[in-house]
Amino acid sequence: MTHEHGMHPGMMKQQDMLMMEIWNALSEEQKKLLLKRMLDDKITMKESLIKHLQHKVETFKMVKNMLDKC
């Protein structure tokens, strides 16, 4: 059984352990900076998704209006 990105459970456990070691090696200021960056990335991703969905809705409305005129 594979998980996200085709990884096996053992590989995921190793990656999680490595990430935990890296996290523990960071200073509090570095952790804060990293978390802020991760949050900024999530915000940017969600804003992009919203813009994409707004564009799709506008396109569907445009097509609907075109069909209504036929």
Summary of the structure (lengths in Angstrom):
residues: 70
radius of gyration: 21.4
end to end distance: 52.2
largest distance: 65.6
contacts: 130
relative contact order: 0.05
helix: 89%
strand: 0%
